[in-house]
Amino acid sequence: MAVSANVKNVKLQIKYLGEVKDGKQTYISKTYNKVKPEVADQDIYDAAGIIAGLQTKEVFSINKAEDSELVEA
């Protein structure tokens, strides 16, 4: 049987460089919920760049997390 994935929830996570403590790099994560599943990856990345531009910390990574339900097609 074929299985398809129905995207239920999308989140944008921006991870910033924090302080170096005891010789180890720390990170600060900000997560933005309720991103519309149909939004293009490029648009999400562009929005993350705008948000990051309002911060004083340097961006370490930009991540998109999807929560999907698997159903039989």
Backbone atoms as SQL, in Angstrom:
CREATE TABLE atoms (id INTEGER PRIMARY KEY, chain TEXT, resi INTEGER, resn TEXT, atom TEXT, x REAL, y REAL, z REAL);
INSERT INTO atoms VALUES
  (1, 'A', 1, 'MET', 'N', 0.830, -1.190, 0.000),
  (2, 'A', 1, 'MET', 'CA', 0.000, 0.000, 0.000),
  (3, 'A', 1, 'MET', 'C', 0.871, 1.249, 0.000),
  (4, 'A', 2, 'ALA', 'N', 0.414, 2.257, -0.693),
  (5, 'A', 2, 'ALA', 'CA', 1.127, 3.524, -0.738),
  (6, 'A', 2, 'ALA', 'C', 0.787, 4.356, 0.496),
  (7, 'A', 3, 'VAL', 'N', 1.760, 5.087, 0.934),
  (8, 'A', 3, 'VAL', 'CA', 1.591, 5.963, 2.103),
  (9, 'A', 3, 'VAL', 'C', 1.920, 7.388, 1.686),
  (10, 'A', 4, 'SER', 'N', 1.130, 8.331, 2.161),
  (11, 'A', 4, 'SER', 'CA', 1.419, 9.742, 1.904),
  (12, 'A', 4, 'SER', 'C', 1.510, 10.484, 3.231),
  (13, 'A', 5, 'ALA', 'N', 2.211, 11.603, 3.205),
  (14, 'A', 5, 'ALA', 'CA', 2.406, 12.411, 4.416),
  (15, 'A', 5, 'ALA', 'C', 1.589, 13.689, 4.304),
  (16, 'A', 6, 'ASN', 'N', 0.768, 13.946, 5.305),
  (17, 'A', 6, 'ASN', 'CA', 0.009, 15.193, 5.392),
  (18, 'A', 6, 'ASN', 'C', 0.682, 16.071, 6.452),
  (19, 'A', 7, 'VAL', 'N', 1.230, 17.193, 6.004),
  (20, 'A', 7, 'VAL', 'CA', 1.927, 18.089, 6.923),
  (21, 'A', 7, 'VAL', 'C', 0.901, 18.763, 7.833),
  (22, 'A', 8, 'LYS', 'N', 1.108, 18.633, 9.137),
  (23, 'A', 8, 'LYS', 'CA', 0.180, 19.183, 10.128),
  (24, 'A', 8, 'LYS', 'C', 0.686, 20.491, 10.740),
  (25, 'A', 9, 'ASN', 'N', 2.001, 20.583, 10.927),
  (26, 'A', 9, 'ASN', 'CA', 2.554, 21.730, 11.629),
  (27, 'A', 9, 'ASN', 'C', 3.964, 21.998, 11.108),
  (28, 'A', 10, 'VAL', 'N', 4.289, 23.264, 10.899),
  (29, 'A', 10, 'VAL', 'CA', 5.624, 23.655, 10.468),
  (30, 'A', 10, 'VAL', 'C', 6.140, 24.710, 11.441),
  (31, 'A', 11, 'LYS', 'N', 7.416, 24.565, 11.824),
  (32, 'A', 11, 'LYS', 'CA', 8.054, 25.514, 12.734),
  (33, 'A', 11, 'LYS', 'C', 9.354, 26.015, 12.114),
  (34, 'A', 12, 'LEU', 'N', 9.671, 27.256, 12.388),
  (35, 'A', 12, 'LEU', 'CA', 10.938, 27.858, 11.991),
  (36, 'A', 12, 'LEU', 'C', 11.772, 28.015, 13.250),
  (37, 'A', 13, 'GLN', 'N', 13.004, 27.511, 13.214),
  (38, 'A', 13, 'GLN', 'CA', 13.903, 27.671, 14.355),
  (39, 'A', 13, 'GLN', 'C', 15.167, 28.378, 13.886),
  (40, 'A', 14, 'ILE', 'N', 15.511, 29.448, 14.592),
  (41, 'A', 14, 'ILE', 'CA', 16.749, 30.169, 14.321),
  (42, 'A', 14, 'ILE', 'C', 17.651, 29.967, 15.526),
  (43, 'A', 15, 'LYS', 'N', 18.857, 29.468, 15.272),
  (44, 'A', 15, 'LYS', 'CA', 19.812, 29.230, 16.348),
  (45, 'A', 15, 'LYS', 'C', 20.929, 30.266, 16.229),
  (46, 'A', 16, 'TYR', 'N', 21.160, 31.000, 17.333),
  (47, 'A', 16, 'TYR', 'CA', 22.171, 32.048, 17.386),
  (48, 'A', 16, 'TYR', 'C', 23.359, 31.595, 18.220),
  (49, 'A', 17, 'LEU', 'N', 24.527, 32.169, 17.927),
  (50, 'A', 17, 'LEU', 'CA', 25.696, 31.914, 18.755),
  (51, 'A', 17, 'LEU', 'C', 25.541, 32.662, 20.064),
  (52, 'A', 18, 'GLY', 'N', 25.755, 31.960, 21.165),
  (53, 'A', 18, 'GLY', 'CA', 25.712, 32.578, 22.484),
  (54, 'A', 18, 'GLY', 'C', 27.124, 32.849, 22.966),
  (55, 'A', 19, 'GLU', 'N', 27.290, 32.841, 24.268),
  (56, 'A', 19, 'GLU', 'CA', 28.601, 33.077, 24.865),
  (57, 'A', 19, 'GLU', 'C', 29.412, 31.787, 24.875),
  (58, 'A', 20, 'VAL', 'N', 30.733, 31.946, 24.999),
  (59, 'A', 20, 'VAL', 'CA', 31.602, 30.797, 25.214),
  (60, 'A', 20, 'VAL', 'C', 31.778, 30.671, 26.719),
  (61, 'A', 21, 'LYS', 'N', 31.337, 29.529, 27.266),
  (62, 'A', 21, 'LYS', 'CA', 31.424, 29.288, 28.701),
  (63, 'A', 21, 'LYS', 'C', 32.267, 28.048, 28.952),
  (64, 'A', 22, 'ASP', 'N', 33.271, 28.185, 29.774),
  (65, 'A', 22, 'ASP', 'CA', 34.170, 27.076, 30.092),
  (66, 'A', 22, 'ASP', 'C', 34.745, 26.451, 28.831),
  (67, 'A', 23, 'GLY', 'N', 35.053, 27.280, 27.846),
  (68, 'A', 23, 'GLY', 'CA', 35.644, 26.814, 26.604),
  (69, 'A', 23, 'GLY', 'C', 34.671, 26.173, 25.628),
  (70, 'A', 24, 'LYS', 'N', 33.380, 26.201, 25.937),
  (71, 'A', 24, 'LYS', 'CA', 32.368, 25.602, 25.060),
  (72, 'A', 24, 'LYS', 'C', 31.412, 26.664, 24.532),
  (73, 'A', 25, 'GLN', 'N', 31.112, 26.577, 23.259),
  (74, 'A', 25, 'GLN', 'CA', 30.173, 27.504, 22.616),
  (75, 'A', 25, 'GLN', 'C', 28.752, 27.200, 23.080),
  (76, 'A', 26, 'THR', 'N', 28.004, 28.226, 23.452),
  (77, 'A', 26, 'THR', 'CA', 26.591, 28.066, 23.777),
  (78, 'A', 26, 'THR', 'C', 25.757, 28.626, 22.634),
  (79, 'A', 27, 'TYR', 'N', 24.490, 28.234, 22.610),
  (80, 'A', 27, 'TYR', 'CA', 23.587, 28.657, 21.548),
  (81, 'A', 27, 'TYR', 'C', 22.275, 29.133, 22.148),
  (82, 'A', 28, 'ILE', 'N', 21.623, 30.020, 21.433),
  (83, 'A', 28, 'ILE', 'CA', 20.309, 30.524, 21.822),
  (84, 'A', 28, 'ILE', 'C', 19.361, 30.186, 20.678),
  (85, 'A', 29, 'SER', 'N', 18.300, 29.465, 20.973),
  (86, 'A', 29, 'SER', 'CA', 17.336, 29.071, 19.944),
  (87, 'A', 29, 'SER', 'C', 16.034, 29.830, 20.110),
  (88, 'A', 30, 'LYS', 'N', 15.500, 30.286, 19.008),
  (89, 'A', 30, 'LYS', 'CA', 14.183, 30.919, 18.966),
  (90, 'A', 30, 'LYS', 'C', 13.336, 30.128, 17.974),
  (91, 'A', 31, 'THR', 'N', 12.153, 29.722, 18.405),
  (92, 'A', 31, 'THR', 'CA', 11.266, 28.929, 17.558),
  (93, 'A', 31, 'THR', 'C', 9.987, 29.711, 17.282),
  (94, 'A', 32, 'TYR', 'N', 9.588, 29.708, 16.027),
  (95, 'A', 32, 'TYR', 'CA', 8.376, 30.395, 15.593),
  (96, 'A', 32, 'TYR', 'C', 7.411, 29.337, 15.061),
  (97, 'A', 33, 'ASN', 'N', 6.276, 29.188, 15.725),
  (98, 'A', 33, 'ASN', 'CA', 5.280, 28.183, 15.386),
  (99, 'A', 33, 'ASN', 'C', 4.279, 28.710, 14.366),
  (100, 'A', 34, 'LYS', 'N', 3.455, 27.809, 13.903),
  (101, 'A', 34, 'LYS', 'CA', 2.332, 28.117, 13.018),
  (102, 'A', 34, 'LYS', 'C', 2.755, 28.722, 11.679),
  (103, 'A', 35, 'VAL', 'N', 3.850, 28.209, 11.119),
  (104, 'A', 35, 'VAL', 'CA', 4.245, 28.590, 9.765),
  (105, 'A', 35, 'VAL', 'C', 3.322, 27.823, 8.815),
  (106, 'A', 36, 'LYS', 'N', 2.789, 28.482, 7.837),
  (107, 'A', 36, 'LYS', 'CA', 1.870, 27.821, 6.907),
  (108, 'A', 36, 'LYS', 'C', 2.627, 26.758, 6.105),
  (109, 'A', 37, 'PRO', 'N', 2.086, 25.541, 6.061),
  (110, 'A', 37, 'PRO', 'CA', 2.781, 24.437, 5.368),
  (111, 'A', 37, 'PRO', 'C', 3.025, 24.695, 3.879),
  (112, 'A', 38, 'GLU', 'N', 2.190, 25.494, 3.254),
  (113, 'A', 38, 'GLU', 'CA', 2.328, 25.721, 1.812),
  (114, 'A', 38, 'GLU', 'C', 3.362, 26.789, 1.456),
  (115, 'A', 39, 'VAL', 'N', 3.953, 27.438, 2.448),
  (116, 'A', 39, 'VAL', 'CA', 4.945, 28.486, 2.188),
  (117, 'A', 39, 'VAL', 'C', 6.224, 27.850, 1.652),
  (118, 'A', 40, 'ALA', 'N', 6.797, 28.458, 0.615),
  (119, 'A', 40, 'ALA', 'CA', 8.022, 27.950, -0.008),
  (120, 'A', 40, 'ALA', 'C', 9.206, 28.074, 0.950),
  (121, 'A', 41, 'ASP', 'N', 10.140, 27.126, 0.832),
  (122, 'A', 41, 'ASP', 'CA', 11.336, 27.143, 1.683),
  (123, 'A', 41, 'ASP', 'C', 12.105, 28.456, 1.551),
  (124, 'A', 42, 'GLN', 'N', 12.203, 28.988, 0.346),
  (125, 'A', 42, 'GLN', 'CA', 12.921, 30.244, 0.132),
  (126, 'A', 42, 'GLN', 'C', 12.270, 31.388, 0.899),
  (127, 'A', 43, 'ASP', 'N', 10.943, 31.411, 0.935),
  (128, 'A', 43, 'ASP', 'CA', 10.228, 32.458, 1.663),
  (129, 'A', 43, 'ASP', 'C', 10.454, 32.340, 3.166),
  (130, 'A', 44, 'ILE', 'N', 10.492, 31.114, 3.677),
  (131, 'A', 44, 'ILE', 'CA', 10.773, 30.909, 5.093),
  (132, 'A', 44, 'ILE', 'C', 12.196, 31.373, 5.413),
  (133, 'A', 45, 'TYR', 'N', 13.131, 31.033, 4.545),
  (134, 'A', 45, 'TYR', 'CA', 14.525, 31.448, 4.734),
  (135, 'A', 45, 'TYR', 'C', 14.657, 32.968, 4.695),
  (136, 'A', 46, 'ASP', 'N', 13.973, 33.608, 3.766),
  (137, 'A', 46, 'ASP', 'CA', 14.008, 35.070, 3.668),
  (138, 'A', 46, 'ASP', 'C', 13.427, 35.719, 4.919),
  (139, 'A', 47, 'ALA', 'N', 12.323, 35.169, 5.430),
  (140, 'A', 47, 'ALA', 'CA', 11.716, 35.691, 6.660),
  (141, 'A', 47, 'ALA', 'C', 12.677, 35.524, 7.838),
  (142, 'A', 48, 'ALA', 'N', 13.359, 34.388, 7.896),
  (143, 'A', 48, 'ALA', 'CA', 14.338, 34.152, 8.966),
  (144, 'A', 48, 'ALA', 'C', 15.460, 35.185, 8.893),
  (145, 'A', 49, 'GLY', 'N', 15.879, 35.528, 7.687),
  (146, 'A', 49, 'GLY', 'CA', 16.920, 36.546, 7.515),
  (147, 'A', 49, 'GLY', 'C', 16.473, 37.904, 8.021),
  (148, 'A', 50, 'ILE', 'N', 15.218, 38.249, 7.788),
  (149, 'A', 50, 'ILE', 'CA', 14.678, 39.523, 8.270),
  (150, 'A', 50, 'ILE', 'C', 14.627, 39.522, 9.794),
  (151, 'A', 51, 'ILE', 'N', 14.127, 38.430, 10.377),
  (152, 'A', 51, 'ILE', 'CA', 14.060, 38.324, 11.842),
  (153, 'A', 51, 'ILE', 'C', 15.464, 38.390, 12.437),
  (154, 'A', 52, 'ALA', 'N', 16.398, 37.652, 11.842),
  (155, 'A', 52, 'ALA', 'CA', 17.775, 37.624, 12.351),
  (156, 'A', 52, 'ALA', 'C', 18.424, 39.005, 12.264),
  (157, 'A', 53, 'GLY', 'N', 18.040, 39.778, 11.266),
  (158, 'A', 53, 'GLY', 'CA', 18.582, 41.124, 11.121),
  (159, 'A', 53, 'GLY', 'C', 18.186, 42.057, 12.246),
  (160, 'A', 54, 'LEU', 'N', 17.147, 41.706, 12.988),
  (161, 'A', 54, 'LEU', 'CA', 16.703, 42.515, 14.122),
  (162, 'A', 54, 'LEU', 'C', 17.419, 42.134, 15.417),
  (163, 'A', 55, 'GLN', 'N', 18.241, 41.085, 15.364),
  (164, 'A', 55, 'GLN', 'CA', 18.931, 40.586, 16.554),
  (165, 'A', 55, 'GLN', 'C', 20.374, 41.088, 16.582),
  (166, 'A', 56, 'THR', 'N', 20.985, 41.015, 17.753),
  (167, 'A', 56, 'THR', 'CA', 22.382, 41.415, 17.880),
  (168, 'A', 56, 'THR', 'C', 23.324, 40.216, 17.789),
  (169, 'A', 57, 'LYS', 'N', 22.815, 39.012, 17.980),
  (170, 'A', 57, 'LYS', 'CA', 23.639, 37.801, 17.944),
  (171, 'A', 57, 'LYS', 'C', 23.813, 37.312, 16.509),
  (172, 'A', 58, 'GLU', 'N', 24.917, 36.592, 16.276),
  (173, 'A', 58, 'GLU', 'CA', 25.193, 36.018, 14.960),
  (174, 'A', 58, 'GLU', 'C', 24.414, 34.717, 14.780),
  (175, 'A', 59, 'VAL', 'N', 23.864, 34.519, 13.587),
  (176, 'A', 59, 'VAL', 'CA', 23.089, 33.311, 13.293),
  (177, 'A', 59, 'VAL', 'C', 24.027, 32.128, 13.105),
  (178, 'A', 60, 'PHE', 'N', 23.703, 31.026, 13.774),
  (179, 'A', 60, 'PHE', 'CA', 24.443, 29.779, 13.608),
  (180, 'A', 60, 'PHE', 'C', 23.752, 28.892, 12.571),
  (181, 'A', 61, 'SER', 'N', 22.408, 28.777, 12.677),
  (182, 'A', 61, 'SER', 'CA', 21.682, 27.960, 11.709),
  (183, 'A', 61, 'SER', 'C', 20.213, 28.377, 11.643),
  (184, 'A', 62, 'ILE', 'N', 19.598, 28.035, 10.510),
  (185, 'A', 62, 'ILE', 'CA', 18.166, 28.255, 10.289),
  (186, 'A', 62, 'ILE', 'C', 17.575, 26.898, 9.950),
  (187, 'A', 63, 'ASN', 'N', 16.548, 26.488, 10.709),
  (188, 'A', 63, 'ASN', 'CA', 15.963, 25.160, 10.530),
  (189, 'A', 63, 'ASN', 'C', 14.455, 25.246, 10.344),
  (190, 'A', 64, 'LYS', 'N', 13.949, 24.305, 9.561),
  (191, 'A', 64, 'LYS', 'CA', 12.509, 24.156, 9.365),
  (192, 'A', 64, 'LYS', 'C', 12.137, 22.764, 9.855),
  (193, 'A', 65, 'ALA', 'N', 11.172, 22.688, 10.762),
  (194, 'A', 65, 'ALA', 'CA', 10.726, 21.397, 11.292),
  (195, 'A', 65, 'ALA', 'C', 9.277, 21.162, 10.884),
  (196, 'A', 66, 'GLU', 'N', 9.020, 19.991, 10.328),
  (197, 'A', 66, 'GLU', 'CA', 7.665, 19.629, 9.907),
  (198, 'A', 66, 'GLU', 'C', 7.158, 18.457, 10.740),
  (199, 'A', 67, 'ASP', 'N', 5.911, 18.537, 11.127),
  (200, 'A', 67, 'ASP', 'CA', 5.231, 17.447, 11.819),
  (201, 'A', 67, 'ASP', 'C', 4.180, 16.918, 10.849),
  (202, 'A', 68, 'SER', 'N', 4.337, 15.668, 10.439),
  (203, 'A', 68, 'SER', 'CA', 3.448, 15.098, 9.432),
  (204, 'A', 68, 'SER', 'C', 2.723, 13.865, 9.960),
  (205, 'A', 69, 'GLU', 'N', 1.535, 13.656, 9.416),
  (206, 'A', 69, 'GLU', 'CA', 0.769, 12.453, 9.700),
  (207, 'A', 69, 'GLU', 'C', 0.879, 11.533, 8.485),
  (208, 'A', 70, 'LEU', 'N', 1.239, 10.287, 8.717),
  (209, 'A', 70, 'LEU', 'CA', 1.340, 9.320, 7.631),
  (210, 'A', 70, 'LEU', 'C', 0.019, 8.578, 7.513),
  (211, 'A', 71, 'VAL', 'N', -0.529, 8.554, 6.294),
  (212, 'A', 71, 'VAL', 'CA', -1.803, 7.873, 6.049),
  (213, 'A', 71, 'VAL', 'C', -1.681, 7.003, 4.800),
  (214, 'A', 72, 'GLU', 'N', -2.488, 5.955, 4.771),
  (215, 'A', 72, 'GLU', 'CA', -2.530, 5.112, 3.576),
  (216, 'A', 72, 'GLU', 'C', -3.263, 5.855, 2.470),
  (217, 'A', 73, 'ALA', 'N', -2.679, 5.801, 1.295),
  (218, 'A', 73, 'ALA', 'CA', -3.282, 6.502, 0.161),
  (219, 'A', 73, 'ALA', 'C', -4.269, 5.627, -0.575);
